[in-house]
Each structure stands twice: as structure tokens, then as C-alpha cells.
Amino acid sequence: MKRILILLLSGCLLCPLFAQTNRKIKELESRRGALQEDIARSETLLRSTRKDVKSQLSDLSLITNQIGARKKLIAQMESDVQSLENEITSLQKQLALLQKELKEKKSKYEASVRYMYRNRSIQEKLMFIFSAQSLGQTYRRLRYVREYATYQRIQGEEVIKKQAQIEAKKKELEQVRSEKTNLLLYREHEREKLELQEKEQRALVANLQKKQKSLQNEIARKRREAQRLNAQIDRLIEAEIAAAKKRAEEEARREAAARKKNGSKEKGGPGTSGNAGKTTPMETYRLNPADRQLSGDFERNRGILPPPITGPYLIVSHYGAYEVTGLKHVKLDNKGIDIKGQKGAQARAIFDGEVSAIFQYNGMVNVLVRHGNYISVYCNLSSAGVKKGQHVKTKEILGKICTDASGNTVLHFQLRKETVKLNPEVWLGR
């Protein structure tokens, strides 16, 4: 019977304790989750087997991003191992305290058992009760005998309960130790992968250094193409801004005329003086109400906009000016970001908007989508599935991304607020 009671109490106590430990472990796992997803996505992308400079630069960028993600993951695992070590220390202290409490309760229980053993016979209890000198004392002795029996039973139950708590705490401690062991093994596995990737990165860098002239020519070619592409995008955006301003001005004129007409009627005719005919200068109107609403909605989604590409992807070229890892005097300047996806990946709208322009450059199709005074730009498409003036919804497909002769499927993506270039990465979610 005692064994059954211990098992029942253990089951009741294990649930909340294990739930707490599982929450801690899941919390640590969630910290690593996003980094693991980044690495998994990048590892599913096909890497070029060609040995030309363009393909090797793409591979170098891909490997460099994977190395960065893996280093972050290993650093996170280091932190998680320390957290689990702290949890183990805490559980060990809790276990020691429970064992101390159990020892005290056993001591009290043993003392009560010895006392009851010495006064175990019914005759002795009856003699103790009825030897009282008054009725009141008899009642008090009777209550004492009953309460002591209850006290002894409670002491026994507390010993059993404390034993169950100790068993639960031991299992909880074992679970955390097991998680720590698994994490240490996983960390070593990731370190081995990191070493291999760093070796591959060094080999690529060495190979590119041998092709210094070809490398510089490729960088110069990419820079010229980017400048011409950005100049064309700038012209289209300036035209779109002018059109939006014109729409706003026309709407403002209509509203002013309507107010003037209504004011004249209320005052008794067109000759009535007052403020009804006054209008705000046209240059203050940059957006009409619908565009202002759309711009506000777009801004509220900063940091959670969906990626502009379908399927697994990896950002292989970041926004702004930066040096290529391992290569001296090789500097790139990106006005957007380059996103590598799988063959067959498609570009998709990051938010509701209107297709404001579709144009071709170097045989590739490029699409501009206006979201109020924000404009998203999708370049390097093999075909477009939308038309100019078409309204699109968030995640609606805009076209298929081109896969080049080297097997690279890369979307060049930009984000503007009117003519101001923005870093798309701070606007996109994971």
C-alpha cells in the first residue's frame, strides 16, 4: 500500500516539475531554432559547379553566410550549455534541500512511532484517559490521543510525499543532464562542419586571388551594370512620384472647388466673402488620402514583411558597401539585397500595392510595385506574371526568377521611400 501511494504521489508531482523543465529546454531550443532554419535553408540551395569567377564569387558569398550563421548557432549553444549547467546546479541544491527535509521528517516520524509503540495497548490508552481527575481532563486526554494519532498519520504521509518529490527531482535533474549531453555532442558536430566550411572558404579565396585580373574585371562589370540598372530604376521612381503628386494635386483642386461651391451656396452666392475659397498650396500635397493610408499600413509592418521570394532562400549580398571576405581591395556596394533561391523560385509582392512599372534590362524583366510612397523593386526575372497598373496583394506572385547558366537563381531586391534607398533586411521578417 505504501509503495502504491508513493507511485501515485510521484505521478502527481512529476507533471508540474517536468513541465517546468520542458519549458526551460524548449525555451533554449527556440533560441537556436531560427539559426538552425537559416542554415537548413542555405544547405538546400544548389551551389554552382562551374569554376568561373562569377560562380566562385557567388559560392564564396554563400559559404560566408553559412559560416556566419553557424558561428552564431555555436555561440548560442555555448550560452545554452551554460544555462543548462546553471539549471543543473539549481536542481542539485533543490535535491539536497529535499533530502535534508526528508531526513528531518523521518526523524520526527520515527520518534512518534517509538512513542506509540511504548503506549500501544488499548488498555494503556484507556487507563491514561480514565485516570483523569475530572471530566474536563478526561475530554482533553481523549482529544490528545486522537490528535496524536492524526499527527502520526500526517507525519507518515509527509515522509511519503517528500520521498516522491525527491524521486521527481532526480528524474528532472537527469532530464536536464541528458539535454546538456546531447547539446554538447551537437555543438561538436557543428564545430566540425564549421571547420570544413572555413577550409572550403579559404580554398575559394585562394583560387580567386590567383584570378585577380578576372576578379577585378567581374567586379567592375557588376558595378557598371548595377549603376545602369539603378539609374533606370531612379528614373522610373521619379516619374512615379511626379504622377502621384499630380494625382494628389488634382484631387486637392477638386476638393477645394467642392468646398468653394458648397461655401458659396451656404453664404448666398459666389460673391460671398470668407475662407471657403482658400486652398492649401499645391506643393504641400504629396500623397492623396488612399496613398497616405497605404503608406501608413506599410510602415506598421516594418520588420514583419514576408520575403520577396518563394521557397528556401539565403541573402548572399547585403545592403550597402562592404568588402568581400578574404579578398583585399575587393569592395561591393549594393543598393538592395541579393537573395538566392532554388531553381524555379518566384518573386512575390511583399505588401499590397500597384504595379507601377515593368521594364527589361540585359534581357531580364524587372518589376516595381508602389505601396503609397514606398516602392519595392524586383529584378532579374525571366518573366512577369503581372501588368502595369495591376493591383496586387501581399505574397501575390509577380514573376519567375531567372536561373543563369551557372545554376544560380538570384533575386535582386530593393526598397525605396520615394527616392531614398532603404535597407530591405530591416523591413523583412524571417
C-alpha positions, 0 to 999 in steps of 0.5 A: 500500500505504501509503495502504491501511494508513493507511485501515485504521489510521484505521478502527481508531482512529476507533471508540474516539475517536468513541465517546468523543465520542458519549458526551460529546454524548449525555451533554449531550443527556440533560441537556436531554432531560427539559426538552425532554419537559416542554415537548413535553408542555405544547405538546400540551395544548389551551389554552382559547379562551374569554376568561373569567377562569377560562380566562385564569387557567388559560392564564396558569398554563400559559404560566408553566410553559412559560416556566419550563421553557424558561428552564431548557432555555436555561440548560442549553444555555448550560452545554452550549455551554460544555462543548462549547467546553471539549471543543473546546479539549481536542481542539485541544491533543490535535491539536497534541500529535499533530502535534508527535509526528508531526513528531518521528517523521518526523524520526527516520524520515527520518534512518534512511532517509538512513542506509540509503540511504548503506549500501544495497548488499548488498555494503556490508552484507556487507563491514561484517559480514565485516570483523569481527575475530572471530566474536563481532563478526561475530554482533553486526554481523549482529544490528545490521543486522537490528535496524536494519532492524526499527527502520526498519520500526517507525519507518515504521509509527509515522509511519503510525499517528500520521498516522491518529490525527491524521486521527481527531482532526480528524474528532472535533474537527469532530464536536464543532464541528458539535454546538456549531453546531447547539446554538447555532442551537437555543438561538436558536430557543428564545430566540425562542419564549421571547420570544413566550411572555413577550409572550403572558404579559404580554398575559394579565396585562394583560387580567386586571388590567383584570378585577380585580373578576372576578379577585378574585371567581374567586379567592375562589370557588376558595378557598371551594370548595377549603376545602369540598372539603378539609374533606370530604376531612379528614373522610373521612381521619379516619374512615379512620384511626379504622377502621384503628386499630380494625382494628389494635386488634382484631387486637392483642386477638386476638393477645394472647388467642392468646398468653394461651391458648397461655401458659396451656396451656404453664404448666398452666392459666389460673391460671398466673402470668407475662407471657403475659397482658400486652398492649401498650396499645391506643393504641400500635397504629396500623397492623396488620402488612399496613398497616405493610408497605404503608406501608413499600413506599410510602415506598421509592418516594418520588420514583419514583411514576408520575403520577396521570394518563394521557397528556401532562400539565403541573402548572399549580398547585403545592403550597402558597401562592404568588402568581400571576405578574404579578398583585399581591395575587393569592395561591393556596394549594393543598393538592395539585397541579393537573395538566392533561391532554388531553381524555379523560385518566384518573386512575390509582392511583399505588401499590397500595392500597384504595379507601377512599372515593368521594364527589361534590362540585359534581357531580364524583366524587372518589376516595381510595385508602389505601396503609397510612397514606398516602392519595392523593386524586383529584378532579374526575372525571366518573366512577369506574371503581372501588368502595369497598373495591376493591383496586387496583394501581399505574397501575390506572385509577380514573376519567375526568377531567372536561373543563369547558366551557372545554376544560380537563381538570384533575386535582386531586391530593393526598397525605396521611400520615394527616392531614398534607398532603404535597407530591405533586411530591416523591413523583412521578417524571417 
